[in-house]
Amino acid sequence: MKETTAPRDRRIPLLDGRGDIPVVGFGTLIPSPTATREAVTLAIESGFRHLDCAERYLNEHVIGEALQDAFSAGVVDREDMFITTKLWNTNHRPERVEAAFDASCRRLQVDYVDAYLIHTPFAFQPGDDHDPRDEHGAVIYDDQVNLIDTWRALEALVDGGRCRAIGLSDVTLPKLKLVVEAARIKPAIVQMESHPYLPEWEMLEFCKKEGIVLLAFAPLGHGMEPNLLEDAVIQNIARRLDMTPAQVSLAWAAQRGTAFLTTSVTPSRILENANLLSIPEEALMEIGQKIETEIRFNSVVDTGVPGFIPRAPPSSS
């Protein structure tokens, strides 16, 4: 049957009827509050219907303001938006989870979220300091809680009705399997770095088997070196199809069955990323067969410390 839904408007159903997630999503890891609000506003106006947020990004309040502006102006209704946010590492203890969730909802100015993810499977020392370190600069982990304890607290949020789906982020396949085996409510979403230099085929295969959506972040390589968008294979396909390298990479992400997130503060790029195009099957095969570079740009899966979020400078006081 011919696909009649525009690629930008396609959605992937979530487990157990917990809604559906747009294939195209907008990531909100943007340092400047002003730039965040402007970018989120333009993203919504451009057709993005998924916003990926996090307590750790320190800008949920600004995103909430942009959402309320969009709702008030009639640009979009709340029911048409898919809003994801994440539990930070310092709140893994079960008694801290609901308070952290409520605080995110207040900042985002929403009554519910569509998905709540454990930001990383690493528990940090609980407290107000997002990046607790000892006198040697090493992260202080919390050995008084395990991932399944935290997962049970997320399941309780779903039971409460204000969180429609739950999932994990920055998790390895072995840890994901542990949660799936122990879960009463299975993860609906797993957010991972993934792009042609890090296809994560084994993770994707497991997720498809379990009915879990793999949500790819950094699908364009996050502008880091080696630069994915300057790869000869991607460049050649883009020239042949009269597309940009970014369009080719995002098409690859969508057509292999993942949802994905892009982030930009540049209006032209936000518009380009919102308007997803398709590429022929032979181009998909070419990316899989000819690209030999393998690299992970973000080491968060090994430490729980996000590689794309700079550490706060030491206090001068």
Secondary structure, 3 states (H helix, E strand, C coil): CCCCCCHHHCEEECHHHCCEEECEEEECCCCCHHHHHHHHHHHHHHCCCEEECCHHHCCHHHHHHHHHHHHHCCCCCHHHCEEEEEECHHHCCHHHHHHHHHHHHHHHCCCCECEEEECCCCCECCCCCCCCECCCCCECECCCCCHHHHHHHHHHHHHHCCECCEEEECCCHHHHHHHHHHCCCCCCEEEEECECCECCHHHHHHHHHHCCEEEEECCCHHHCCCCHHHCHHHHHHHHHHCCCHHHHHHHHHHHCCCEEEECCCCHHHHHHHHCCCCCCHHHHHHHHHHCCCCCCCCCHHHHCCCCCCCCCCCCCC
